[in-house]
Amino acid sequence: MEPAYKILIADDHPLFREAITSVIEAGFGGSEVVETDDLDTALELTREQDDFDLILLDLNMPGMNGLNGLIALRNEAPTIPVVIVSAEEDKQVVLQAITYGAVGFITKSSPRAQMTQAIEQILAGNVYLPSDIIRTGKESTRRHRHDENNISPELLNSLTRRQLLVLERMSKGESNKQIAYNLNIAETTVKAHVSAILRKLGVHNRVQAILSASDIDFNQYLKR
């Protein structure tokens, strides 16, 4: 029997709330869905009920003020995983959301099957990133600060070829399970590579590694 979850949908569009509710009911039968259409009510609900398994949060809902709403919700309920659901497809916004504490980013244009897979991945304890956006690098004209996130060529050259392949797939938003399948290695081996990558790059977590690797031309380093 599939486990039942308690999920909060915070979105000001009734049609989207209805759509995501049907995705949850079809993919995670028996789950309880609570709905709200503004940030203040979402904050109030998390104060009153601390047993939510997941919060699906609209980036442009009333009261959100961009990513400030995410920060407020993470401060109020630090133990409840928060996933951003948005029509936004700017890579930097996606990565910033993860940096500020979201465990995933689901675009509203995603097919139902992809939404189900994303929620399943997040409920299993993984970070979910829309690989099509991470891979294509859609981003706004504003320049992001390269000095903060750049990895030096020396650090990249310290990685083995297999570690570079793992980092490349991490930067595309793949989970450890997906990387293991695509590289035909054990998931425990992927975890060992990820730990080694974080240590060598001097970063503390997977998200920092993804942010650092988002502009790397891996072909240049894999040719050696």
N, C-alpha and C positions, 0 to 999 in steps of 0.2 A: 504493500500500500504506500502510495506517495505521501511524504510528509506534508502537513498543512501549515501554511504560513500566515502571518498577520502583516499585511502590507498597506502602507499609507500612500495614497495618490494625491499629490498636491499640484493641481493644475487648474487654471481658470477657464479652460475650454471643455464644456460638458461632453461634446462629441469625442474628444480625445480621451477623457476619463472613462467614457463608456467603452471605447475601443480597447484601451489598455486593461480594463476590468475583464473584458471578454478573453483577452490573451491570457490573463492570469487564471481565469476560471477553466479555460481549455487546457492549459499546460500544467497547472498546479491545483488540481481539484481539491475542494474542501477548504481552500484558503479563505481567510476573512479579509475583505477589502474595506478600508475606511477612506472616505473622500473629503477633500477640502479645496477651496478655490482661492485662498490667499495665505501669505506667509504667517501672519499673526495667529490664525487659527491652527496652522500646522505646528507652530511653536507651542501653543496651548495644549494641543493634543499630545505632543511628546512629553509635556510636563505631567499630564494626567495619566498617560498610559506609556509605561516604559518597556512594554513587551512587543513592540514592533520588530519584525525581522528585517524590514526593508522600507525605505522611503524613496518614492519616485517623485522627483522635484522638478517642476517646470522653471526654467531659467528666467522667463519673462513674465512670471505671475505677479500680480499686485503685491507690493511690499518687498519684492526681491532686491531691487536696486543692484541689478547685475549679480556678481558673485558674492556680494555682501550678505545676501540672504542665505547662501550656502554656509558662509562662515558663522552666521548667527545660529543656524540650525545645528551645525557641528559642535558649537560651544554649548548649546542647550542640551543636546543628546549625543554626546561623543561616542557612545557605544552602539548606536544604531547606524548601520550602513546607509549611505545616501547615494542615489544614482540621479544624475541630471538627465532629464528628457527635454529635448529642445529641437527646434527647427534650425538652430545654428549649426553651420558646418565649417567653421573657421578652426583650423588645426590648433592655433594658439589658445583659443577659448577652451577647446577640449582639454588641452594639456594643463591650462591654468586651473580648470575645475578639479582635475585630479590632484594638482599641487595643493589646492585649498581643502582637500579632504574627501572629495567624492571618490567612490570606489568604482564608478563607471560612468559612461556617457552614451546615451542612446538617442539617435536622431529620430525625429518624428516621421521621417520618410522611410524608416526601416520596414521591411516586410515583416509580417506577423511571425514567421518562423525565426527570423533573426532576432526579433525582440524576445521571443521565448528562450532562445539560446543564450542571449545576453543576461536575462534575469536568472536563468539556471546557473550560469557561470558565476554570477555575483553571489547567489545564495550558497554556492559551494565554497565561497571564500576567496574567489579570484577577482582581480581587477579586469573590467571589460572596457576596451577602447574600440571605437569603430575603425577597423583596419583599413577600410577604403579611404577614409579621410587622412589617417596617419600616413598611409602609403602615398597618396597623391599629393599630400602637402598643400591642400587648399588653405590659403591664409590671406589675411587682409593686407592692404598696402602698407600698413604701419610696420616698421621694422622692429623686430624683437631684439633684445640685448644679447648679442652673441658672446660678450665677455663673461656673462654669468654662466652660460651653459656649455661653452665649448670644451671639448676634450682635446688635449694636445696630441699631435701625431705620435709623440713618444709613448704616451699612455696606450694609444691604440695599437702601436707596434708591440707592446708588451703582452697583448692578448694572443692566445693561440688561434689558429684558423677556425677550430671548432667553436671557440668562445666568440669569435667575430660573427660566425653564422648564427649563434644563439642570440647575440646582442641585436643583430639585424632583424631577426624575427620578433624579438621583444619590442623593438621600435615600431613594428607594424601592428602592435596591439595583440599579439598572440599570447595565449596562456601557456603555462608549462606543458600541459597535456597536448595542445596543438603543436608546439615546438617539437616535442618528443615524436609525435606522429610524422611530422613533415621531415624531420632529420633522421627518422628511423633509429632512434635511441631511446633508452629507458627514461621515464619521467624523473627518477631519482638522479640520473646522470645530468639531466637538464638543471635540476635544483643545485647540484654541485657546481655546474658551470656558472649559474646565475650568482651564487655566493662568491665564486672566484672573480667574476666580472665586477661585482660591486666593490670588492676589496681592492682590486687593481686600479679601478677608476677613482677610488676614494669617495664614493657616494654611499649614502646610508640606506637607500631603498630602491626598489624597482622603478618607481615613478621618476626619481632623479636620474636614473640611468637612461630611461626613455626620453626625458627632456634633453639630456646631454647628447643623445645619439640621433635626434630627429633630423639633423642636417648633414649627417655624414654620408659621403659617397663610399659605400662599402666595397664596391667593385675595385676601387683604387687599392684598398688594403688586402683584398682577397686574391689579387693577381700575384702577390709576392711568392 
